[in-house]
Amino acid sequence: MTQAAPVIYFPPLTKLERLRGLTGVALAGIIMLAWGSRWLLAPLDPVGCVSMWCSKWGLLLIPFAALLAVTVAIGVTWISQGRLEELGVFGVALGLALASGRYENSQYLWSTIGQGTNELRQKLALMMLVECIAWLAVLGAVWIGCRWTQKQMHHQKPTTPTPQDELRRGLMTLLFMSVLGLILVPIFSAGSQLAPISTGQVFLAWGLGGYLAALFAYQLTGAHSPGWCFWGIGALAIIGCLWSWFNPTPTYPGRLIGHFTHFSPSEYTKALPIQMISIGLCGALFGNWQQRQLTRYAYLEDQRQADD
């Protein structure tokens, strides 16, 4: 006897729909990288980094970035026919991540604003915390824009269990993602604070860390909404900045590094705020997609065995 299908928050996609989705993501990445990075995200200092504290736009960088990001994400959602509301978020986050890699990494902030004393490093850690929240707001607006576009195309979310059950599962997912991320990011950052900050290593640490954290967290909790990825990465970034604020003295092992004190006091803030949020969210969404596919394959295999 065939069992009733479980609720899986992942609509099946045809090859054409997958092609349209990949096309939308590619276009988002190209627009953010080729145009956004040169016009909007370019720092005031030619050798600076992508940050609201180094931008020629100042604090206006955030609303301008939100406007561009939402417009691009709506385009991605339209191209992909609204099959996955988070696809536009993924495309924009990927574009922001790639754009941030065109300029200097967080070494610029730690060697200018956060160099010299614990007070200056604590000040920079709080500034990075504020900027993490700002980029979360940008991608939150993107997610809302994608969901609005999806509704205009008459796509509705699959029915999920009771809101109370989803909230319980989601909060557990948030907890597991935060804990796993706090463990994985330093592991993939691999290297003492004596080593210089490497952009490639930042991408690896936050991308792979976010991917594995989401994959295992969703497997453990069975939460349905991919939106918990957003909150999980946000919590990880905020906790990472607070960690640097509480522990502003770089040590190795247990002693002052001397002239290397302008390096990040923790592995978490080796990434720029825009990188923490965008790279981490790309990895987390990919991990969530992978988990949902594994769930579907497992169900289909159980169904096949039951039919046999």
N, C-alpha and C positions, 0 to 999 in steps of 0.2 A: 504494500500500500504506500502511495506517495505521501510524504510528509508535507505539511504546509511550509511554504517558503518563509524564512526568517526576514525580518525587516533589515535590509542592508542599505545604508545611506550611500548608495553609489549606483547611479543608473547605468545600465549597459550601453556601450557606445559602439556604433558601427565604424568601419574603417574610414568612411568619409567624414564622420563626426570627429574621429581622432585626428584626421588630417587637418580639418578646419581648426581644431583646438591648437594643434602644433603651429599652424600658420599664425594664429592670433598671438600666441606666446612669442613667436619669433619676431613678429612686427612690433610688439610691445618692447621687447629687448632692444631692437634696433632704434626705435624712436627715443627711448630713454638714454641709450648709450650714445647715439650719434648726435642727437639734438639736445636732449635734456642735460647731458653732462657738460656740453660746451656752453650752453646758454644759461641754464637755470642753476645747476649744481656747481659750476666752476667757482673755486675759491677766489677771494680778493688777492691773495698772494699766489703768484703763478706756481710756486712750489708748496702750496698749502694743501689742506685736505678738505674733503666734503663734510662740512659741519655748519650748523647755523651760527656758530661762534666765529667762523672764518669766512662767511659768505659775503659777497658784495651786496647782497640783498638784506643782510641782517636778519632780524627775526621774521621779516616778510618771506623768507625762504619757505617756511612751513606752509602758509596758505597758498602760495604760488605752486609749490610742489604738490599740494593736495589737489589743486585745480587741474594741473596737467595729469596727475596720476589717475584721478577719477575719469577724466576724458578718455585716456588710453584704455583703462580697464573696461569702460562701457563698450569701447570699440572691440576689445577682445571678446567680451561676452556676446556681442552681436555676431561677430564672425563665427564663433563656436556655437551659435544658435542657443545659447543659454543652457547648455546641457549640464555644465558644472559651474555653479556660482563662484567657486573659489579659483577658477581658472584665470580670471582676470586679475585676481589678487596675486596669484603666482607669477603671471607675466610682468606685472608692475614691480613686484618685489625683486624678481630676477634682473630687471632693467636697472633698478636702483643699486643693486649689489654690483653689477658690472660697471656702472658709472662711477661708483665709489672707488673701484680699483684703478681708475685712470689717473688718480692723483695720489698724494702722499697718504700713508696710513696714520694710525694714532700716534706714531712716534713724533709727528709734528706737534700735536697737542701737548704731549708729555715733555717735549723739549722746549716749548715756549711758555705755555700757561702753567704747567705743573712741574716746573723744574726748581730744585733747590731745597724747599722745606716741606715738612708734613702739612703745614697749613695750606700751601699752594696746591699740593696734591689732593688734599681733601676738597678744596674749592673746585678743582677740575673734576673730581669724581662726582660731585653734586651737579655740576654743569652737564656732565655726560648723562646723569640720571634724568635731568629735565629734558634733555634732547631725546633720550630714549622714549619718554612719554609722548613727546611731540611727534616722533615718527610713527609711534603706535597710533596716534590720532589720525595721521595721514592714511595709513593702511586701513584703519577702521572706517574712514570715509570711503575708501576704495571698496571695501567689502559691502557697505551699505549701497553704494552705487551699482555694484554688480547684482546684488539681490533685487534692487528696484528694476533694473533692466530685465532680469529674468522674469519678474512678475509681469512686465509689459509684454513679454513674449509668451505669457500664459503657461509658464512652467511653475509648478508647485513643488514644494519639498515633499519627499516621501513621508508617509505617516510613521512617526516614531512612537516608542512606548510613552507612558504617561510622563508629563513634564517633571514630576517629582523624581521618577526613576532616571530620566536623562540628566537632571541636575545632579543627582547623587553620583552617577557614573562620570559626568563631566568634571565635577570637583575632584574626584579621585584621579582622573586623567591629568588635571592641572597639577595636582600634588606630585604624581609620579613623573611627569615631564620635567617639573622643576628640579626634583631630586636627581633624576638621571642626567639632566643637562649640567647641573652643578658638578657632577662627577666626570662626565664625558668631555666637556670643553677643556678643562686643564689637561686631561690625558692626551687629547689630540693636539693641544698646543705644544706638547712635548718639548722640553728644553728649559733650562734655567733662565732666570731673569737676567743673567749675564749675556744671553744671546739677543741679538737685535730682533725687533719685531718684523716678521715676514708677512706680506700681504697674502701670499699663497697659503701659509699656515693658518691665517685667520679664516680664510674661506673654508679650509678643511675642517678646522675645529668647530665652527658654528654650523656649517652645512651638514657635516656628518653627525655632529652631536645632536642637532635638531632632528635629523632623520631617524636616528636610532632611538632617541627619547620618545618621539611620537609613535614609532612603530611598536615599541615594547609597551608603552603606556596604554595605547588603544587596544592592544592584544590582551592586556591584563584587565581592563575595565569594560570593554565592549561598548564604549560610548559611541554615539552615532554622528553627532554634528562635528564637522571639521573645524568649526569655530573655536573649539578648545585648543587647537594648535596655536591660534592667535594669542590667546590668553596665556598659554604655557610658555611661549617664547617671550612674551612681554614680562612675565614674572621672572623668568631666568635673567633677562637683561637688567631688570631693576635690582634684583638681588645681587647680581654681579657688580653693579655700580656701588651699591651699599657696602659690599664686601671691601672694595677698594677704599671707600670712605672710612670704614672702621679700622682698616689695616693699611695706613698710608705709607708705611716705611718699607721699601723694597729690601728683602733680605735673602741671603744665600750663603750657606744654610744657617740661618739664625743670626746673621751679622750684616752690617751695613755694606752696601756694594760700593760706596765711595763715589767716584765720578760717574757711575752708572745709575745714580739715583733719579735721573730724569726718565728712566724706563717705567713702564706701568707697574704699580705695586702688586698687581695680581694678574693672573692669566686671562681673567674675564674682560678687563678693560684694555687688553691689547687690541681689541676690535673697536672701531668707531661705532657710535650709537646707530648710525644708519646701517652699518654692517651687521651689528648684533640682531637688529630687527629684520632686515631684508634677507640676509643669508640664512639666519635661523628659521625664518618662516618658510623660505623655499624648501629647506631640508625637511621641516616638520610636515608640510603639506605633501611632499613626495612620500614621506614615511607613512602618512595617513592613507594615501592612495594605495600604497603597497599593502598595508594591513587590510584594507577593504577588499582588495582583489584576493588576498589569501583567504579571507573569510568566505568569499563567494566560491572559490575553488573547493574549499573544504566542504561547503554545503552541497555543491554539485556532486562531489565524490560520494558523500554520504547518501545522497538521493539515488545515485546510480547503483550503489551497493544494495540499497533498500529495494529498488525495482528488480534487481537480479534475484 
